[in-house]
Every structure is written in structure tokens, then in C-alpha cells.
Amino acid sequence: MSDFTNLVKQRRSATKFIPDLEISAGELDEIFSLVKFAPSAFNLQHAR
């Protein structure tokens, strides 16, 4: 499992970003498919 997948599933937040880092469309698709595992405000789970 990738580091990002572990990060999302363990519900940690990212607070530091790397300037000038490019993310491919494929990577963005994978990220957006994983965000459903992250908690929302007040821990509301809208994606079911």
C-alpha cells in the first residue's frame, strides 16, 4: 500500500506541502477515490 493510502486510511492531516511539485491526473484520480476514508467536519460521513 502506498504511503498516501496509509496516510488517508489512518486519518492524519497533511500540514506541509512541497512547492512546485506536479501531480499527474492519474495520481489525482487515485487521491480523490481515497478521500472518502478521511473524516469530515464533525466526523460526518457523507460518502456512502
N, C-alpha and C positions, 0 to 999 in steps of 0.2 A: 504494500500500500504506500502511496506517495506521502511525502511529508505534509503536503497541503491537505490531503484527505484525512490524515490523522489529526491535524490541527482543527479542521472543521468538526469532525466527529467528537473530539474531546472538548469542544465548545470553548475555545480560547479566542481572544480577540487579537488582531494584529494592530500594533501601535506604531511601528516603524516601517517605512517604505523606502525602496531603493529608487532614487531619481533616475530617469532615462532608461528604465527597464521596459522592454517591449514584451507584450504578452500576445501570443498568437490567437486567432479566432477559435481554434480547436481547444486551446487551454481555457479560454473564457467560457466556452460551452461546457467543459467539464466542471469548472468552478461553479457556474450557475446551476448545474444539475446537483451539486453537493450542498448548496446553501440551505436547502430545506432541512438539513440536520442541525443548523445553527439556531439557537434560541432567538426569539424576537423580544421586543419590549414587553415587560411583564410576563415573559415566558408564554406568550400566546402562540400557538402552533397553527397558523392559517393554512399551510400546505398539508393536505391530507391525501 
